Each structure stands twice: as C-alpha cells, then as structure tokens.
Amino acid sequence: MNYISTRGGRGGVSPSQAIVTGIAADGGLFVPEQLPRLAPAADTSYNEHAFRCISPYLPDFDAQELRSFIGKAYAGFDTPDVAPLKSFGNLHFLELFHGKTLAFKDVALSLLPHLMTAAASKIGDSRKRVILTATSGDTGKAALEGFKDVDGVLVIVFYPEHGTSVLQQRMMTTQEGGNVAAIGVRGNFDDAQGEVKRIFADRQLAARLDAQGFALSSANSINIGRLVPQIAYYYHAYAQLVGRGMTPGEEVSFVVPTGNFGNILAGWYAKQMGLPVKKLICASNENNVLTDFLATGVFDPGRPFVATISPSMDILHPSNLERLLFYALGKSPESLLECLNRLNTHGQYSVNANFSGLAGFSADEQATRQAIRRVYDRFGYVIDPHTAVAYSAYEQYDGGEPTVIMSTASPYKFTKSVMSVLDPASSARDDFELLQRLAEFRRESVPPRLAGIADKPVLHDQTVDIAEMKDALLRVLNIYSTHLH
Ligand SMILES: *Cc1c(COP(=O)(O)O)cnc(C)c1O
C-alpha cells in the first residue's frame, strides 16, 4: 500500500515515508492508494480493533511490532476499554478522553511517537525529528505528553495565547520533559497553523536544519499516522453496540464534534471500509464553514473567526477537508488544484459533489450551553462543550437509528464553561477551584492528572508574534542542539 498526494505529486511513497514527512512534497496530503475492506468484529479488545484497523494501512510494519506499539500506547489509558460507551437508550456517548491528557487526541498521539521513530529507522533517516505542531488546545498537550523524553525527538507546540481554555493552557505550560517547548502566539489557531505550514514549505530552512542533523515532522492531524489509529474507535464503538444486543449489520450514525476534520474523516474511512454507518454528522460551533459547505458545496471561510467555549473547534480552515475533497472530486488532483486556486484568488470555491452519508449541523453558544444543561437534566451525565455541540447537532438530526456521539474531551478541561451552566452560583470561582465542584457533580474525585495542576510550576512562558514563530523555533533548536545527541 502506497500513499499518494491529493495534489498529484510524483508517484507514491511508503507508509513510513508518509508518517515521517507528514505532508507531501507538493504541499498535498497523503492518502492511501486504495482503502482496505474490513468486516466489523464483535467480542474483541480495543487493542485488537486497533491492530485490525491499522495493519492494512501500514504493511511495512510487521504484526509483532505493531501489536507491541499498540500495547504500549494504550497501557497509558485509565481503562483497558480505552474508549468506553455510555448508553442512554438509543443514544450513546463514546468517551474518547481516557488517555493521559483527557482528550481524544491521545488515541492517536499515544501511538504516533512509536510509529514515527520506527518509521524513521525503516527508511534509514537518522536525523533528529523536530515535531512542530500548531494546536487549538488539545493536540499540543497530547503531542507534548506523547513525545516527552522520546529519544532523538524534539517537540515544539504553538498555541493561540487567548485561544484555549485556562486548563488546556496550564496543562501545556507546566509540561515536564527534557525535549519539549510550548510557546504562545499572538493570533488565532488558523494563523498559527498557516505559519506552521509555511515553515514546513520553507526549503531554505529545511536545508539549514538538515545540515544540523534535524528534520521537521508534523503531529497535526494531517499526518496519516494520526488519522489511521482513529478508525479503530469507530469499529470498537460498533462492536460495543453489538455486544449490547444490536443486530450485527444494523446501521449506526456517528455525531462528530469537528474542527480540523480529522476525527470525522477517520469515520468516513471506516464507512468506506465496510462499517455499517448510516450518517456521519459533522457538528460545528459558530465557526460553521463546514455546515455550509456540506449543505451547499460552497466552501467560504471569509467570515469572522469566533472564539467559543469549544475552542478546539474554532477553525475556519480545516486541513483534512482537502482529503474529503480529493475523494468527492473523483480523486482528481487537477480538479482539486482548481478549487485551491480559486480559494486563493476568490476566497472561496464551490463543488458539485455528492456528500451522501455526511450531513452538517451547527450550534451557537447558547445552544451549546443548553445542551450541557439538558444532558445533565435528562441523564445526570456531565459533558464538555465540544461534546455539547455534538449533542445539539444530534437533536437537530435525530434519524431514529442507534447514534453514537463522539465525546472528545473530559469536562474537567473546561470547568469554567461547564460549571457556569450547571452551577451559576459558583461562577466567581476560578477554573482550578471549580475542578472540585465539578467532581461533586460527577460524584467522583478530580482526575489525578489535573488534581495538583494549580500548584505545578509553569515551565514555559514565552509568547511570540506569528511572524516570530520561525525564530522561536530556531532558538529552541539552538538550545537543544547542545543537549541532544
Ligand atoms: C481536536 C478536537 C476536536 C476536533 O477534532 P478534529 O479531528 O480536528 O475535527 C473536537 N473536540 C475536541 C475536544 C478536540 O480536542
């Protein structure tokens, strides 16, 4: 199985090459030449689902090595189930936040470091890897934690200074490890992601880094090594439903709180592979470019960027949309490039494609807050604002079939927003004090990973302008080149 560029490029590359470089030489995203077929399996552990879903995509990894990486990655989760399903009748929440940083990003980013270092050695690339990542809040922490103290790897994360929750930011700025840096930027996520893309495309910089024995890699969801592990939890969710009495073969819908379009694209892959999926519901917050795109075929990001209480979805330029577009346009790089050129020259493009199987709904801030309230009142269950956007989309859609809402983050990462809805009387307290109050609502104790966070020393306190990101990167490299061997 080779990977080709959505923009055409020259020939295919091996899975290892695709993981190591992240993005194709022509700026396109890697897609597998064809999608494998895979029947759903029941009665299988999460790790086995992961193995079944990932191995067809990574034929240059042998079975034993892949199983060992999967075992190590998910041993760090707080339940062997990895992604447990909470059921309320026909409605189910797939809890994807049981990893080390309490967000669904852990599912892929616990595995990626293993894949990345093995892939580099398979292709004989002995340069030190610089994992450069822009984050809307959760990828950054999960990448820092996943790559922390991995040999021969440096991790540099850029987060929008005012674009994450207080706890998301504190989780990053207190990150320990001898090879990590978290840097704030004055700008929003799209600005930071745009500059990271320019840094990746900077040939001069690449040559300079190469001369020093460094090479850039991406931990953003454009990396195929992030996309593929996410397919597994769609199969795992399906198996859990069958385990609870659903007829095998029955169609299920998934509601996915969407930002960069990575999670839902993994679901779309699962559907193409043969998982009985009726609809994939793309849930957006007020930054609802995708809702409009799926309804009309017009992609128009020319609108104000809104900072919401679901910050990890505050994205107007979803990177992975390019992959969907590639398929929707009949895998034609020429048509795709036409769209991208139009986007550059006219600020939008329009396609006459059929997105059957996908539907988009959005929730504004008020609807998001009401969803948190309603789910608590109905089920006694506390959800985070991203999951709440999905719940609101579910209410707008409700097709009657069994439906799984992807619960992408723990509510503890967004205590202030959640508690301002559930317990307005506590609104004077700060995020850190509210952790305890939220735990009382959930009749449990504060997750150990967050319990002491208020007192942890801040180890990263640099903030730069967008234009200074490259210099900041070089400064970090200078510091580390004397430490790394
Ligand atoms: C990243 C993230 C999303 C968006 O996922 P994409 O794969 O970027 O679409 C949604 N919710 C949370 C909590 C996230 O961290």
The ligand as an SDF file (V2000), in Angstrom:
LIG
                    3D

 15 15  0  0  0  0  0  0  0  0999 V2000
   -9.3930   18.4220   18.2520 C   0  0  0  0  0  0  0  0  0  0  0  0
  -10.7110   18.4020   18.8920 C   0  0  0  0  0  0  0  0  0  0  0  0
  -11.8820   18.4020   18.1380 C   0  0  0  0  0  0  0  0  0  0  0  0
  -11.8730   18.4880   16.6340 C   0  0  0  0  0  0  0  0  0  0  0  0
  -11.3620   17.3130   16.0490 O   0  0  0  0  0  0  0  0  0  0  0  0
  -10.8660   17.3400   14.5460 P   0  0  0  0  0  0  0  0  0  0  0  0
  -10.2870   15.9900   14.3060 O   0  0  0  0  0  0  0  0  0  0  0  0
   -9.8290   18.4160   14.4660 O   0  0  0  0  0  0  0  0  0  0  0  0
  -12.0460   17.6360   13.6980 O   0  0  0  0  0  0  0  0  0  0  0  0
  -13.0930   18.3140   18.8030 C   0  0  0  0  0  0  0  0  0  0  0  0
  -13.1420   18.2610   20.1490 N   0  0  0  0  0  0  0  0  0  0  0  0
  -12.0340   18.2870   20.9030 C   0  0  0  0  0  0  0  0  0  0  0  0
  -12.1810   18.2500   22.3740 C   0  0  0  0  0  0  0  0  0  0  0  0
  -10.7750   18.3380   20.3040 C   0  0  0  0  0  0  0  0  0  0  0  0
   -9.6790   18.3480   21.0680 O   0  0  0  0  0  0  0  0  0  0  0  0
  1  2  1  0
  2  3  1  0
  2 14  2  0
  3  4  1  0
  3 10  2  0
  4  5  1  0
  5  6  1  0
  6  7  2  0
  6  8  1  0
  6  9  1  0
 10 11  1  0
 11 12  2  0
 12 13  1  0
 12 14  1  0
 14 15  1  0
M  END
$$$$
